[in-house]
Amino acid sequence: MKLLFLPLLSTCLILSSQASAQVTSTNKETTEQRDARIAWWRDARFGMFVHWDMSSVAGTEISWSRKGSKPLDIRGDGPGYVEDPAYDNLYKRFNPVKYDAKEWVKIAREAGMKYLVFTAKHHGGFCMWDTKQTDYSIMNTPYGKDLLRPLAEACREEGIRFCIYYSQRDWHQPDYGIGDNRKYVDFMNAQLKELLTGYGKVDLLWFDSYGKGDLVNFWRVGETWNLIKELAPDIMINNRLCVLGGYDRQPVPFRGDFATPEQRLGSYNSKRPWESCMTMSSVGAWSYHTGGGVKPFSEILKMLVFCAGGDGNLLLDVGPDAEGVIPADQVSVLRKVGDWLKVNGESIYGTRGGPYLPTARYAATRKGKAVYLHILKWEGDSCKLPALGAEIASSTLLSGGKVDVVNNAEGLTVSVPLSDQKDPDTVVKLELKVDAMAIQPIKPFPEDEPAKKKQEKKP
Ligand code: GLC
């Protein structure tokens, strides 16, 4: 691999679309250092997203089910604040007595997930930790105890990377979006400081966008960035700390470490790291929802396979109920994914996507001299792919059984008896005579259907 020693700009000058002032950051990282910093996350491939707050008491969507909040994205822009006493008082009934952080982390670990992202504060502004910046927190519920600390501790004990979701939108803070937004940014930075200094190592911050507003004077994004990097130099940050002409169009470093396709699977991209965030809920709910069930195991497993095959991660979302329990139907699907990974994990963890670009019939991952073919659709006992263009030393099935592979100029034909095929994915390991990473991406046959990207139902 060619090593790049191009230093990133030590000072990054950003011109915002709405303001011509400058934002500065103290970013001195080289590409090589960046790759080393995010290697754990790339290797992990699979994480748990947890959307949870007092909205679970009503069983309606977190934050978005609060009436009249959306216009507050930037105060003054919309029809203005609408009272929603039903939603705003839910916290008075929030008492998750069955919350067991160790149990959650165990569920994640047994599902084969390597990191966990928790909504410390969603758009609704309710804080799940003992913040000193507002009373609108878990400390003023009947429960009255910090929910973040036990989770941070349990993650550390179980070797799961601990990551925090923090919404910069805040539909409850009276200072949010008022005037020059100065008071709110001070509040937000003080909260970030609490989160980054009070809970041990935080591996990743998952931001969730501002509404509108000038990044330079209104959001002071450089100040927030520098604060985070000062407190946690190795931390990862997603691409939603600021929006400048859209996600992933922000200038370095504010573009963050990875792209975040939401409720859709990312396309193959070996250059820009990405993570699809997807709900387990069949109605696309992020948080606990009384209507709707869970997507089937086969659909969820295919999400993971298409993400890994596209060289991306899957952040799979669960929504614990008002007592603090992850719903049993979600847990049962997660266990199946974990069982599958026990057998087939080497084809996911530590791999990179390709060389075959994913189609509806197959995806591929690779590591060292190995290519892992994930065959999702067979024609009888065989599946034909475009030619590999590299010599194969041996082929095996990760789940055991017979496999025969013929590779010539017309294509690569894999044959596995019906009795050894697995639903929904049979993993064939090809051991090559050359480095699998050196193979250029291989396009599907023109008649091949592309991999399904979007989930069918919308929240
Ligand atoms: C969106 C939604 C939010 C959800 C997030 C997860 O931005 O506003 O409810 O938390 O996506 O990606």
Residues whose N, C-alpha, C, O or C-beta is under 5 A from the ligand:
A	BS01	GLC	I62 E262 C277
